[in-house]
Amino acid sequence: MANLLWKYTWPWAVAATVLVAGFMYWLYWESSSIESGLAVADTAAGELPQIPDTAFVQDPSRFSRQRILLRPVHITDRLGRATLAADMPGLDDYPLILERSLIEEGVTVVGGDNLTVAGQVYALNDSILDVYAQRGLFDRENRERVSGHSTFFLVDSLDFIFPGEETGADTTGS
């Protein structure tokens, strides 16, 4: 009886083994072709136009809804969970708001840090400030510092600039 059972089931056992092996190979092949998620530091210096400080501070709204790169950006203060105040030549306490992905990754930026930031410029008005205050992106006592500007920079990626690193104008964005 066992011989008879084995006679009819061994082809199914072989087919199942080949099928599982084929599926595992397919999973391996597909996973190797998927791009890994970019780390925060890798995305800031992509193929973006680096905007000179002087052009940006004259009129940040000119770069509205364009993804750009700013370097160096000196952080003067943290205004809340996701809001930073940045000083650039001729533009003090300019608001930078970290995108949700940066907050979830646990990126910590403090006053005194120098950054390369990539992101977009958006208009800033009372409605936006109310929504961001409700979400806890900045501390309510810092609202006046944030509302003093007509635009803000939404940071989607950043990289820290450490002492001794090149901070000159690199127009390639790398």
Order of alpha helices (4+ residues) and beta strands (2+ residues): alpha-alpha-alpha-beta-beta-beta-alpha-beta-alpha-alpha-beta
